[in-house]
């Protein structure tokens, strides 16, 4: 088929009156409740070559993440789960902690925004703390920590004191490491 034939076929596609009447619009009340529920949810993907057993995941995740409160877990795709936390503190700790793993298989967490479809969830990076050793004393500051940290990934946070200094045996930087690119 040539491109003109494909183009004319696409242009001829139309939604019938019967199909258009099947479109459902959420009311404000239902939409607000849905948004409130999403604030307590995270998407989680297990980076593994084999399928992860749902029941194994449900049993192990609360232990691995050391959750203080209950979490509801549902499988929504191949090695992709939705976790609904009962506590915002647990949810926040998961996002700021890590990296997390299930039997040495990395776990990638992502926030779920309103209107996001399962196929649109992004699991392309893992946040982690890195240590930068053998740094000259003059470089124990936020600017140098960010400069060195950018070599590994996007800067999320620098472990610094109120003066912007990073005194210690090494610099600590929290970076977001892309999964689709090799480490340098």
Secondary structure, 3 states (H helix, E strand, C coil): CCHHHHHHHHHHCCCCHHHHCCCCCCCHHHHHHHHHHHCCEEEEEECCCCCCCHHHHHHHHHHHCCCCCCEEEEEEECCEEEEEECCHHHHHHHHHCCCEEECCEEEEEEECCCCCCHHHCCCCEEEEEEEECCCCHHHCEHHHHHHHHCCCCEEEEECCCCCCECCCCCEEEEEEEECCCCCC
